[in-house]
Amino acid sequence: MRHFAIVGSGPAGFYTAEALAKAYGDSARIDIIDKLPVPYGLIRFGVAPDHQSIKKVSGRYEKVAESENVRFVGNVAVGDAVSVEELRGLYDAVVMATGAPHDRKLGIPGEELAGVVGSAAFVGWYNGHPDFADLDPPLDAGHAVVIGAGNVALDVARILSKTRVEFEGSDIVGHALERLMGSSIETITILARRGPHQIAMTPKELGELGRLEEAAPDVDAADLPPAETDEALEDRGLAKSVGLLRQFAAEPQEKRKTVVFDFFARPLRIEGDGKAERVVVEETRVEGGKCVGTGKTYDVPSGLVVSCIGYSSPHIPGVPYDHAKGRYENDEGRIDEGFFAVGWARRGPTGTIGTNRPDGYDVASQIEEAMAVGSDGGKAGGEGLDSLLCERDVAATSFTDWRKIEAAEEAAARAGSPREKIVDPAEMLRILGH
Ligand SMILES: Cc1cc2nc3c(=O)[nH]c(=O)nc-3n(C[C@H](O)[C@H](O)[C@H](O)COP(=O)(O)OP(=O)(O)OC[C@H]3O[C@@H](n4cnc5c(N)ncnc54)[C@H](O)[C@@H]3O)c2cc1C
């Protein structure tokens, strides 16, 4: 028998478990360990609450979790409740799939002011992540600034723009919905350091901004490169997105709220009296794909600043860290003998949910090469972990427990919503009688 531990129950963790379960069948036991009592990582806590169809991918992970040879072990923080060293002693292979949950810093003065938050925190707040339940973002100023030129920036701008009716069918948590409905933000400025040809915004997400009930996109035609240069774009998705920006510029809409696309704009500092009041921005130009400051500056008023500029993986003792890249040191997923990384912990925060699948399958095949199906490593595996957790009085949750939490969330859903997420882990454990 072989024993494998996967640390993290997001997409990367589940695809790795799926691949290992298929490869080894009955001759392996696979534990997917998560620090939270509930599974699915960013599928639950990152993907936008009004994009329910994307969250349906969890149906595939459910099947994996219900396989005979796979267990979900929630509420166990690796590096805290149990160490990586201990896991490596108990299992034949340990796969780090912890994602990249920490916001990258802007690295500009004023970042520490109240009202400046990272997207992990802001997105976590409206998606019911327990670490950000108390975020309390200031929504009483008229103007918000979102820094970044990718889909996360679009998610944040859209969530700040929607009406109650537009949130129907979403699972945005009640505490965030009520705060957002009382928000006085009417202008949301998206600051992008470079131009329309350098965005990482996909057409589906960008197109949504043009169809909002009370908010309209505002693009300055002067920021758009000559139309004939779009033909040179190799990425057809990007060409479509630029086409949408052209349409927004050509057909301006008058609505109560505005989402301003401010291109060639680099934040220099955030200013205010004890809290964010404005972002000082430098105009840029793009030279050879790189952003160069022009020295010309202006202010964008902002009581709330959300930076959407990337993430880093958590530091966990026993896991070598690549500080420059903000992820674990690894060579094509291999950290050390019997020790691997997948997903965002391996590659950094790029790609879609599906990008994590080949990662997981690749690491599973590296493991299979090193440990033939049917061989035995003589490790204690899950039984050893259970004894450790019992000694330490750690109340681990199972997939059956998650089912009970899920049922309670569905029962508490407001009309038209699939669930009302339980935010507090202690409340989850109370439901389970732990
Ligand atoms: C705001 C946002 C929106 C997104 N929207 C989309 C979208 O619409 N479509 C799309 O295709 N992609 C989207 N993505 C990207 C997608 O979510 C990622 O590609 C994917 O979740 C990465 O998977 P992962 O398993 O590496 O990490 P994660 O999903 O982050 O999972 C990591 C897991 O590890 C656990 N963990 C962390 N530390 C520990 C520890 N010490 N011990 C135990 N467990 C731990 C975490 O609790 C978590 O469950 C979005 C990302 C973000 C940030």
The ligand as a Tripos MOL2 file, in Angstrom:
@<TRIPOS>MOLECULE
LIG
   53    58     1     0     0
SMALL
NO_CHARGES

@<TRIPOS>ATOM
      1 C1        -10.5290   36.2930   -7.2290 C.3       1 LIG1
      2 C2        -10.2720   35.1190   -8.1240 C.ar      1 LIG1
      3 C3        -11.2030   34.7550   -9.0830 C.ar      1 LIG1
      4 C4        -10.9490   33.6850   -9.9370 C.ar      1 LIG1
      5 N1        -11.8820   33.3790  -10.8720 N.ar      1 LIG1
      6 C5        -11.6330   32.3830  -11.7400 C.ar      1 LIG1
      7 C6        -12.5820   32.0630  -12.7480 C.ar      1 LIG1
      8 O1        -13.6500   32.6880  -12.8420 O.2       1 LIG1
      9 N2        -12.2850   31.0590  -13.6150 N.ar      1 LIG1
     10 C7        -11.0900   30.3690  -13.5320 C.ar      1 LIG1
     11 O2        -10.8530   29.4650  -14.3640 O.2       1 LIG1
     12 N3        -10.1780   30.6480  -12.5730 N.ar      1 LIG1
     13 C8        -10.4260   31.6210  -11.6810 C.ar      1 LIG1
     14 N4         -9.4990   31.9160  -10.7260 N.ar      1 LIG1
     15 C9         -8.2490   31.1100  -10.6580 C.3       1 LIG1
     16 C10        -8.4550   29.7770   -9.8710 C.3       1 LIG1
     17 O3         -9.2030   30.0380   -8.7200 O.3       1 LIG1
     18 C11        -7.0870   29.1660   -9.5510 C.3       1 LIG1
     19 O4         -6.4690   28.7760  -10.7650 O.3       1 LIG1
     20 C12        -7.1510   27.9330   -8.6520 C.3       1 LIG1
     21 O5         -8.0250   28.0840   -7.5730 O.3       1 LIG1
     22 C13        -5.7450   27.5970   -8.1140 C.3       1 LIG1
     23 O6         -5.8570   26.3480   -7.4870 O.3       1 LIG1
     24 P1         -4.9380   25.8680   -6.3000 P.3       1 LIG1
     25 O7         -5.4780   24.5260   -5.9230 O.co2     1 LIG1
     26 O8         -3.5220   25.9880   -6.6870 O.co2     1 LIG1
     27 O9         -5.1560   26.9140   -5.0890 O.3       1 LIG1
     28 P2         -6.4140   27.2600   -4.1980 P.3       1 LIG1
     29 O10        -7.6790   27.1680   -4.9390 O.co2     1 LIG1
     30 O11        -6.0930   28.5500   -3.5450 O.co2     1 LIG1
     31 O12        -6.4420   26.1350   -3.0480 O.3       1 LIG1
     32 C14        -5.4750   26.0990   -2.0280 C.3       1 LIG1
     33 C15        -6.0270   25.3810   -0.8080 C.3       1 LIG1
     34 O13        -4.9570   25.1570    0.1140 O.3       1 LIG1
     35 C16        -5.4430   25.3740    1.4330 C.3       1 LIG1
     36 N5         -4.2950   25.6940    2.2970 N.ar      1 LIG1
     37 C17        -3.5190   26.8020    2.2430 C.ar      1 LIG1
     38 N6         -2.5770   26.7360    3.1960 N.ar      1 LIG1
     39 C18        -2.7460   25.5740    3.8590 C.ar      1 LIG1
     40 C19        -2.0970   24.9380    4.9550 C.ar      1 LIG1
     41 N7         -1.0440   25.5100    5.5760 N.pl3     1 LIG1
     42 N8         -2.5490   23.7460    5.3860 N.ar      1 LIG1
     43 C20        -3.6130   23.1500    4.7730 C.ar      1 LIG1
     44 N9         -4.2790   23.7070    3.7400 N.ar      1 LIG1
     45 C21        -3.8540   24.8940    3.2900 C.ar      1 LIG1
     46 C22        -6.4270   26.5220    1.2680 C.3       1 LIG1
     47 O14        -7.3440   26.5950    2.3680 O.3       1 LIG1
     48 C23        -7.1020   26.1530   -0.0440 C.3       1 LIG1
     49 O15        -8.2300   25.3260    0.1740 O.3       1 LIG1
     50 C24        -9.7290   32.9670   -9.8270 C.ar      1 LIG1
     51 C25        -8.7900   33.3280   -8.8610 C.ar      1 LIG1
     52 C26        -9.0570   34.3830   -8.0160 C.ar      1 LIG1
     53 C27        -8.0360   34.7720   -6.9830 C.3       1 LIG1
@<TRIPOS>BOND
     1     1     2 1
     2     2     3 ar
     3     2    52 ar
     4     3     4 ar
     5     4     5 ar
     6     4    50 ar
     7     5     6 ar
     8     6     7 ar
     9     6    13 1
    10     7     8 2
    11     7     9 ar
    12     9    10 ar
    13    10    11 2
    14    10    12 ar
    15    12    13 ar
    16    13    14 ar
    17    14    15 1
    18    14    50 ar
    19    15    16 1
    20    16    17 1
    21    16    18 1
    22    18    19 1
    23    18    20 1
    24    20    21 1
    25    20    22 1
    26    22    23 1
    27    23    24 1
    28    24    25 2
    29    24    26 1
    30    24    27 1
    31    27    28 1
    32    28    29 2
    33    28    30 1
    34    28    31 1
    35    31    32 1
    36    32    33 1
    37    33    34 1
    38    33    48 1
    39    34    35 1
    40    35    36 1
    41    35    46 1
    42    36    37 ar
    43    36    45 ar
    44    37    38 ar
    45    38    39 ar
    46    39    40 ar
    47    39    45 ar
    48    40    41 1
    49    40    42 ar
    50    42    43 ar
    51    43    44 ar
    52    44    45 ar
    53    46    47 1
    54    46    48 1
    55    48    49 1
    56    50    51 ar
    57    51    52 ar
    58    52    53 1
@<TRIPOS>SUBSTRUCTURE
     1 LIG1         1 GROUP 0 **** ****
